[in-house]
Amino acid sequence: MYPLTKKGERIRDMFDSIAPRYDFLNRLLSFGIDKKWRRFAVRQIRFDEGGKILDVATGTADVALEIAAVTPPSVTISGVDFSQQMIDLGRVKVETSPFAERISLHVAPCEAIPFEDNSFDSATIAFGIRNVVDRHCGLKEILRTLKPGGRIVILEFSNPRSKTFKALYNFYFLRILPVIGGFFSTFSAYKYLPDSVLEFPSQEEFKRLMTESGFKKVSHHDLTFGIATVYTGEKNSLI
Protein backbone atom coordinates (compact mmCIF):
# COMPACT_ATOMS: atom_id res chain seq x y z
CA MET A 1 0.00 0.00 0.00
CA TYR A 2 1.28 3.47 -0.90
CA PRO A 3 2.38 5.24 2.32
CA LEU A 4 -0.24 7.93 2.88
CA THR A 5 0.63 11.20 4.58
CA LYS A 6 -1.00 11.99 7.92
CA LYS A 7 -3.53 14.13 6.03
CA GLY A 8 -4.19 11.28 3.61
CA GLU A 9 -4.74 8.87 6.48
CA ARG A 10 -7.23 11.26 8.10
CA ILE A 11 -9.18 11.61 4.85
CA ARG A 12 -9.18 7.84 4.28
CA ASP A 13 -10.35 7.17 7.85
CA MET A 14 -13.11 9.76 7.40
CA PHE A 15 -14.39 8.01 4.27
CA ASP A 16 -14.21 4.65 6.04
CA SER A 17 -16.41 6.07 8.80
CA ILE A 18 -19.09 7.56 6.52
CA ALA A 19 -19.19 4.67 4.03
CA PRO A 20 -22.42 3.05 5.36
CA ARG A 21 -24.46 6.25 4.75
CA TYR A 22 -22.46 7.57 1.79
CA ASP A 23 -24.83 6.66 -1.06
CA PHE A 24 -27.94 7.74 0.84
CA LEU A 25 -26.47 11.14 1.74
CA ASN A 26 -25.16 11.73 -1.78
CA ARG A 27 -28.72 11.41 -3.10
CA LEU A 28 -30.26 13.40 -0.25
CA LEU A 29 -27.82 16.30 -0.11
CA SER A 30 -27.64 16.79 -3.88
CA PHE A 31 -31.41 16.28 -4.39
CA GLY A 32 -30.46 13.44 -6.77
CA ILE A 33 -28.62 15.73 -9.19
CA ASP A 34 -25.35 13.86 -8.57
CA LYS A 35 -26.71 10.99 -10.70
CA LYS A 36 -27.13 13.32 -13.71
CA TRP A 37 -23.63 14.71 -13.19
CA ARG A 38 -22.13 11.21 -13.17
CA ARG A 39 -24.05 10.21 -16.29
CA PHE A 40 -22.81 13.31 -18.13
CA ALA A 41 -19.22 12.58 -17.09
CA VAL A 42 -19.43 8.95 -18.19
CA ARG A 43 -20.65 10.02 -21.63
CA GLN A 44 -17.29 11.76 -22.14
CA ILE A 45 -15.21 8.57 -22.00
CA ARG A 46 -13.66 6.92 -25.06
CA PHE A 47 -13.06 3.23 -25.59
CA ASP A 48 -12.43 0.60 -28.24
CA GLU A 49 -14.11 -2.77 -28.59
CA GLY A 50 -12.63 -4.95 -25.85
CA GLY A 51 -11.32 -1.83 -24.13
CA LYS A 52 -10.55 -1.16 -20.49
CA ILE A 53 -11.72 1.74 -18.31
CA LEU A 54 -10.19 2.84 -15.00
CA ASP A 55 -12.34 4.46 -12.31
CA VAL A 56 -10.19 6.17 -9.68
CA ALA A 57 -11.63 7.00 -6.23
CA THR A 58 -14.43 4.63 -7.20
CA GLY A 59 -16.03 4.75 -3.74
CA THR A 60 -19.06 2.48 -3.74
CA ALA A 61 -18.71 1.93 -7.51
CA ASP A 62 -21.48 4.24 -8.76
CA VAL A 63 -19.41 5.43 -11.72
CA ALA A 64 -18.02 1.98 -12.47
CA LEU A 65 -21.57 0.62 -12.67
CA GLU A 66 -22.69 3.53 -14.86
CA ILE A 67 -19.78 2.88 -17.23
CA ALA A 68 -20.73 -0.79 -17.45
CA ALA A 69 -24.35 0.15 -18.21
CA VAL A 70 -23.43 2.29 -21.24
CA THR A 71 -20.59 0.26 -22.74
CA PRO A 72 -20.65 -3.05 -24.67
CA PRO A 73 -20.05 -6.35 -22.83
CA SER A 74 -16.49 -6.53 -24.18
CA VAL A 75 -15.43 -3.49 -22.11
CA THR A 76 -14.06 -4.13 -18.60
CA ILE A 77 -13.83 -1.65 -15.74
CA SER A 78 -11.30 -1.52 -12.90
CA GLY A 79 -12.07 0.62 -9.87
CA VAL A 80 -9.58 1.75 -7.22
CA ASP A 81 -10.12 3.55 -3.92
CA PHE A 82 -8.02 4.00 -0.80
CA SER A 83 -10.97 3.28 1.52
CA GLN A 84 -11.43 -0.41 2.30
CA GLN A 85 -14.95 0.23 3.64
CA MET A 86 -16.00 1.96 0.41
CA ILE A 87 -14.57 -0.88 -1.68
CA ASP A 88 -16.35 -3.49 0.46
CA LEU A 89 -19.70 -1.76 -0.10
CA GLY A 90 -18.93 -1.31 -3.79
CA ARG A 91 -18.21 -5.02 -4.18
CA VAL A 92 -21.63 -5.88 -2.74
CA LYS A 93 -23.29 -3.56 -5.28
CA VAL A 94 -21.23 -4.98 -8.15
CA GLU A 95 -21.89 -8.60 -7.17
CA THR A 96 -25.65 -8.00 -7.18
CA SER A 97 -25.59 -6.15 -10.52
CA PRO A 98 -25.70 -7.56 -14.07
CA PHE A 99 -22.08 -6.44 -14.52
CA ALA A 100 -20.25 -8.51 -11.92
CA GLU A 101 -18.09 -10.24 -14.54
CA ARG A 102 -16.91 -6.92 -16.00
CA ILE A 103 -16.02 -4.88 -12.91
CA SER A 104 -13.14 -5.46 -10.48
CA LEU A 105 -12.46 -3.29 -7.45
CA HIS A 106 -9.11 -2.78 -5.69
CA VAL A 107 -7.87 -0.91 -2.61
CA ALA A 108 -5.28 1.65 -3.76
CA PRO A 109 -4.78 5.43 -3.67
CA CYS A 110 -4.67 7.66 -6.72
CA GLU A 111 -0.93 8.22 -6.21
CA ALA A 112 -0.12 4.48 -6.62
CA ILE A 113 -2.45 2.78 -9.09
CA PRO A 114 -1.68 -0.97 -9.29
CA PHE A 115 -1.76 -1.33 -13.09
CA GLU A 116 0.85 -1.30 -15.83
CA ASP A 117 1.67 1.62 -18.09
CA ASN A 118 -0.56 2.21 -21.13
CA SER A 119 -3.36 -0.08 -19.89
CA PHE A 120 -6.61 1.91 -20.20
CA ASP A 121 -8.62 3.61 -22.95
CA SER A 122 -10.07 6.12 -20.47
CA ALA A 123 -9.93 6.96 -16.78
CA THR A 124 -12.59 8.61 -14.65
CA ILE A 125 -12.46 10.18 -11.21
CA ALA A 126 -15.69 11.59 -9.75
CA PHE A 127 -15.55 13.80 -6.65
CA GLY A 128 -12.19 12.27 -5.80
CA ILE A 129 -9.36 14.46 -7.07
CA ARG A 130 -10.24 17.01 -4.39
CA ASN A 131 -9.29 14.41 -1.75
CA VAL A 132 -5.95 13.49 -3.31
CA VAL A 133 -3.22 15.07 -1.18
CA ASP A 134 -0.61 15.17 -3.96
CA ARG A 135 -2.79 16.02 -6.97
CA HIS A 136 0.14 16.48 -9.34
CA CYS A 137 1.41 13.00 -8.47
CA GLY A 138 -2.10 11.54 -8.76
CA LEU A 139 -2.70 13.07 -12.19
CA LYS A 140 0.68 11.85 -13.45
CA GLU A 141 -0.12 8.36 -12.15
CA ILE A 142 -3.43 8.31 -14.04
CA LEU A 143 -1.62 9.57 -17.14
CA ARG A 144 0.88 6.70 -16.81
CA THR A 145 -1.86 4.08 -16.88
CA LEU A 146 -3.62 5.52 -19.94
CA LYS A 147 -2.89 4.29 -23.43
CA PRO A 148 -1.47 6.85 -25.89
CA GLY A 149 -4.45 8.93 -26.97
CA GLY A 150 -6.40 7.83 -23.86
CA ARG A 151 -8.75 10.26 -22.14
CA ILE A 152 -9.19 11.37 -18.55
CA VAL A 153 -12.60 12.55 -17.33
CA ILE A 154 -12.75 14.32 -13.96
CA LEU A 155 -15.99 15.31 -12.24
CA GLU A 156 -15.55 17.63 -9.29
CA PHE A 157 -17.40 20.23 -7.25
CA SER A 158 -16.63 23.85 -8.10
CA ASN A 159 -17.69 27.32 -7.05
CA PRO A 160 -20.58 28.97 -8.95
CA ARG A 161 -19.63 32.17 -10.76
CA SER A 162 -22.96 33.99 -10.45
CA LYS A 163 -22.82 36.14 -7.31
CA THR A 164 -26.53 35.72 -6.56
CA PHE A 165 -26.60 31.96 -7.04
CA LYS A 166 -23.26 31.60 -5.24
CA ALA A 167 -24.68 33.33 -2.15
CA LEU A 168 -27.67 30.96 -2.02
CA TYR A 169 -25.49 27.94 -2.74
CA ASN A 170 -22.94 28.84 -0.07
CA PHE A 171 -25.69 29.28 2.53
CA TYR A 172 -26.90 25.74 1.84
CA PHE A 173 -23.41 24.30 1.40
CA LEU A 174 -21.81 25.88 4.46
CA ARG A 175 -24.71 26.11 6.91
CA ILE A 176 -27.34 23.47 6.10
CA LEU A 177 -25.47 20.58 4.45
CA PRO A 178 -23.12 19.88 7.40
CA VAL A 179 -26.06 19.81 9.82
CA ILE A 180 -28.02 17.32 7.69
CA GLY A 181 -24.90 15.24 7.12
CA GLY A 182 -24.14 15.29 10.82
CA PHE A 183 -27.67 14.16 11.69
CA PHE A 184 -27.40 11.03 9.53
CA SER A 185 -23.63 10.47 9.71
CA THR A 186 -20.64 12.50 10.96
CA PHE A 187 -20.75 16.30 11.22
CA SER A 188 -16.99 16.72 10.77
CA ALA A 189 -17.04 14.77 7.50
CA TYR A 190 -19.77 16.92 6.03
CA LYS A 191 -18.04 20.06 7.31
CA TYR A 192 -14.93 18.85 5.46
CA LEU A 193 -16.87 18.64 2.19
CA PRO A 194 -17.63 22.38 1.73
CA ASP A 195 -14.28 23.37 3.21
CA SER A 196 -12.43 21.20 0.69
CA VAL A 197 -14.52 22.55 -2.20
CA LEU A 198 -13.74 26.14 -1.25
CA GLU A 199 -10.04 25.21 -1.13
CA PHE A 200 -10.10 23.52 -4.54
CA PRO A 201 -8.51 25.49 -7.42
CA SER A 202 -10.60 27.42 -9.95
CA GLN A 203 -11.37 25.80 -13.27
CA GLU A 204 -8.52 27.64 -15.00
CA GLU A 205 -6.03 26.84 -12.24
CA PHE A 206 -6.97 23.16 -12.23
CA LYS A 207 -6.72 22.90 -16.01
CA ARG A 208 -3.24 24.39 -15.71
CA LEU A 209 -2.34 21.67 -13.19
CA MET A 210 -3.63 19.02 -15.61
CA THR A 211 -1.47 20.47 -18.36
CA GLU A 212 1.56 20.61 -16.09
CA SER A 213 0.94 16.94 -15.24
CA GLY A 214 1.23 16.02 -18.92
CA PHE A 215 -2.33 16.09 -20.29
CA LYS A 216 -3.10 17.63 -23.68
CA LYS A 217 -6.31 19.13 -25.10
CA VAL A 218 -7.52 20.03 -21.61
CA SER A 219 -11.00 21.54 -21.38
CA HIS A 220 -13.89 21.88 -18.94
CA HIS A 221 -17.69 21.98 -18.92
CA ASP A 222 -19.65 23.52 -16.03
CA LEU A 223 -22.81 21.78 -14.77
CA THR A 224 -25.82 23.19 -12.86
CA PHE A 225 -24.69 26.82 -12.76
CA GLY A 226 -21.13 25.80 -11.97
CA ILE A 227 -21.84 23.68 -8.88
CA ALA A 228 -19.89 20.89 -10.55
CA THR A 229 -17.40 20.80 -13.41
CA VAL A 230 -16.30 18.07 -15.80
CA TYR A 231 -12.68 18.29 -16.94
CA THR A 232 -11.28 16.28 -19.84
CA GLY A 233 -7.76 15.78 -21.15
CA GLU A 234 -5.81 13.37 -23.31
CA LYS A 235 -2.51 11.52 -23.22
CA ASN A 236 -0.25 12.42 -26.10
CA SER A 237 -0.79 9.82 -28.82
CA LEU A 238 2.94 9.95 -29.67
CA ILE A 239 4.06 8.78 -26.22
Secondary structure by P-SEA (a helix, b strand, c coil): cccccaaaaaaaaaaaaaccaaaaaaaaaaccaaaaaaaaaaaaccccccbbbbbcccccaaaaaaaaacccccbbbbbbbccaaaaaaaaaaaaaccccccbbbbbbcccccccccccccbbbbccccccccaaaaaaaaaaaaccccbbbbbbbbbbbccaaaaaaaaaaacccaaaaaaacccaaaaaaaaaaaaacccaaaaaaaaaaaccccccccccccccbbbbbbbccccc
